[in-house]
Amino acid sequence: MPPTPAVDARALVKSFKGRRALDLVTLTVAAGERVALLGPNGAGKTTTLLMLLGAVTPDSGTVEISGLRLPRHRSKAMLRVGFVAGYLPLPENLTVRESLELFAGFAGLRRRQARIDEAAEAFGLTELMSRRNQELSSGQRTLVSIVKAVLHRPALLILDEPTASLDPDIAARVRQAMLEAHRRDGTALLVTSHNMREVETLCERVVLLSQGRIVADGSAFEVASQFDVEDLESAFLAVAEAQRGPR
Amino acid sequence: MNLIRVGAVIRRHWLVLWRGPHRWFEVAFWPVMDAILWGSLGVYVSTAAGSANATVVALMLGGMTLFWTLTVVQMTVSLSVMDETNTRNLLNVLSTSVKPIEYLLGVAAFGLMKLTMTMTTITVMTTIIYGFALNSLGWNAIPIMLLLIVNGWALGFVILGLVLRFGPSAEILTWGLNYVMLAISGVFFPPSALPGGLGNVVRWLPTGLAFDAMRTIVRGEPAPAGTLWTAAGGSIVVLVLALAFCGWMLRVFRRRGFVTRYS
């Protein structure tokens, strides 16, 4: 029997004020798989991710996380998910340790300190533990966000633009952290990014969205081939051009 | 229900209070100002009437102290979700395994912690300045406080739901609703003193009944058990309705994708 997929979302439909944001999106992420969810702005990436988190309810369609159906089993399902968004700040006025303690508590972890120390060590954050969140650089904040998202050893790590607006060297460190989470616990990754090279390095499968529909699904090479272009970036540009329409 | 998660919610808001000096105004400064305002008004009114009357001062300070019970609990609950929205932490919380009921229980419990601090401040102040402490009402103060705590939670849950539904524009209710409750609950006067037929409309409010009971006790009469039981029944109904409303608003929030306002 194959392992339960980390994500099994079927026929998701969502409209906002009459505009169709998602149109019959079906997305599965196998256990331990690394998947990129790509698309131009407004393609429906974040809406899809928010549905997987149970923060937005689909008009129709179903979402299962590690076999747990949302919204009925949302709390249990979220124990299997970690979420990182490059655009979300960490709680103000808290030290890194306090933030991690807080999120470990939100996950209901009992032996929090040992888990926090172990994760901080693994991700090279030990020296930052007594610093306040607002004193951290963007890259350090993203690393802390990744650590807070993997404290409970989730089966799936959802990362929404984790390296947006980071310097290349810091972005590389963040990518290493994502891969570390994947390697350490076999965590599946579902990543959105506008950096195609990053996606090619990080993910083994690419799902391309446009205007709320999946227009390509496969390896970076397969997706590029589908659009008859050389690389993923060119495929992305072709989709973005088509979404904008004739000028 | 997971008590570790409830504890984490309490700790989250304790840290917001502990690290935010302006937040101590709610616990230590405004209650003191209110004590001075209403205590002095009571002394002045009773003196101007001919002779100093301790009952007038007790009515003013008793009303003020008990009204702070309602206010602190309500504001703690309402401000909790505003803290998450203002710091764009809401999605961070929503993406965890914390259940809505655990979150509400956490902020409700934190409301009690903050209430304990506020009541200590008020009691010390009113005892030193006016020789009045709420425990002069005896054990009867306890059921009245419990009624106001339950109603404070209920009001807080309603405002929390409205903030989820309407966003930052609903924040004004956090402070504004206190003034409405101050007027229609008859904190310093019986509902019959309200203009027109308003008194008849609001006389059955659980908060109004609680303050009515306080006035009866301050006058030296026995605690009106019937009034307190009626208020208790009404408070439970109000709390259940408030929780249902909050749940409804959360479903609307998720259905309409309002979380994107804060991400």
HADDOCK unambig.tbl for C-alpha pairs under 7 A between the chains (distance, minus, plus):
assign (segid A and resid 16 and name CA) (segid B and resid 256 and name CA) 6.91 0.50 0.50
assign (segid A and resid 53 and name CA) (segid B and resid 95 and name CA) 5.67 0.50 0.50
assign (segid A and resid 55 and name CA) (segid B and resid 94 and name CA) 6.40 0.50 0.50
assign (segid A and resid 55 and name CA) (segid B and resid 254 and name CA) 5.64 0.50 0.50
assign (segid A and resid 55 and name CA) (segid B and resid 259 and name CA) 6.96 0.50 0.50
assign (segid A and resid 56 and name CA) (segid B and resid 254 and name CA) 4.37 0.50 0.50
assign (segid A and resid 56 and name CA) (segid B and resid 255 and name CA) 5.80 0.50 0.50
assign (segid A and resid 56 and name CA) (segid B and resid 257 and name CA) 5.12 0.50 0.50
assign (segid A and resid 57 and name CA) (segid B and resid 254 and name CA) 5.34 0.50 0.50
assign (segid A and resid 57 and name CA) (segid B and resid 255 and name CA) 4.81 0.50 0.50
assign (segid A and resid 58 and name CA) (segid B and resid 255 and name CA) 6.99 0.50 0.50
assign (segid A and resid 75 and name CA) (segid B and resid 97 and name CA) 4.22 0.50 0.50
assign (segid A and resid 75 and name CA) (segid B and resid 98 and name CA) 6.33 0.50 0.50
assign (segid A and resid 75 and name CA) (segid B and resid 99 and name CA) 6.09 0.50 0.50
assign (segid A and resid 76 and name CA) (segid B and resid 97 and name CA) 6.45 0.50 0.50
assign (segid A and resid 78 and name CA) (segid B and resid 95 and name CA) 6.75 0.50 0.50
assign (segid A and resid 78 and name CA) (segid B and resid 96 and name CA) 5.66 0.50 0.50
assign (segid A and resid 78 and name CA) (segid B and resid 97 and name CA) 4.86 0.50 0.50
assign (segid A and resid 79 and name CA) (segid B and resid 97 and name CA) 5.76 0.50 0.50
assign (segid A and resid 83 and name CA) (segid B and resid 95 and name CA) 6.60 0.50 0.50
assign (segid A and resid 88 and name CA) (segid B and resid 88 and name CA) 6.70 0.50 0.50
assign (segid A and resid 88 and name CA) (segid B and resid 263 and name CA) 6.34 0.50 0.50
assign (segid A and resid 89 and name CA) (segid B and resid 88 and name CA) 6.77 0.50 0.50
assign (segid A and resid 89 and name CA) (segid B and resid 89 and name CA) 6.93 0.50 0.50
assign (segid A and resid 90 and name CA) (segid B and resid 89 and name CA) 6.95 0.50 0.50
assign (segid A and resid 91 and name CA) (segid B and resid 87 and name CA) 6.88 0.50 0.50
assign (segid A and resid 91 and name CA) (segid B and resid 89 and name CA) 6.37 0.50 0.50
assign (segid A and resid 93 and name CA) (segid B and resid 19 and name CA) 6.39 0.50 0.50
assign (segid A and resid 102 and name CA) (segid B and resid 8 and name CA) 5.76 0.50 0.50
assign (segid A and resid 102 and name CA) (segid B and resid 12 and name CA) 6.66 0.50 0.50
assign (segid A and resid 105 and name CA) (segid B and resid 4 and name CA) 5.91 0.50 0.50
assign (segid A and resid 105 and name CA) (segid B and resid 5 and name CA) 5.36 0.50 0.50
assign (segid A and resid 105 and name CA) (segid B and resid 8 and name CA) 4.96 0.50 0.50
assign (segid A and resid 106 and name CA) (segid B and resid 5 and name CA) 4.77 0.50 0.50
assign (segid A and resid 106 and name CA) (segid B and resid 8 and name CA) 5.87 0.50 0.50
assign (segid A and resid 106 and name CA) (segid B and resid 96 and name CA) 6.27 0.50 0.50
assign (segid A and resid 106 and name CA) (segid B and resid 97 and name CA) 6.50 0.50 0.50
assign (segid A and resid 106 and name CA) (segid B and resid 98 and name CA) 5.81 0.50 0.50
assign (segid A and resid 107 and name CA) (segid B and resid 5 and name CA) 6.74 0.50 0.50
assign (segid A and resid 107 and name CA) (segid B and resid 96 and name CA) 6.41 0.50 0.50
assign (segid A and resid 107 and name CA) (segid B and resid 97 and name CA) 5.78 0.50 0.50
assign (segid A and resid 108 and name CA) (segid B and resid 2 and name CA) 6.85 0.50 0.50
assign (segid A and resid 108 and name CA) (segid B and resid 4 and name CA) 5.23 0.50 0.50
assign (segid A and resid 108 and name CA) (segid B and resid 5 and name CA) 5.20 0.50 0.50
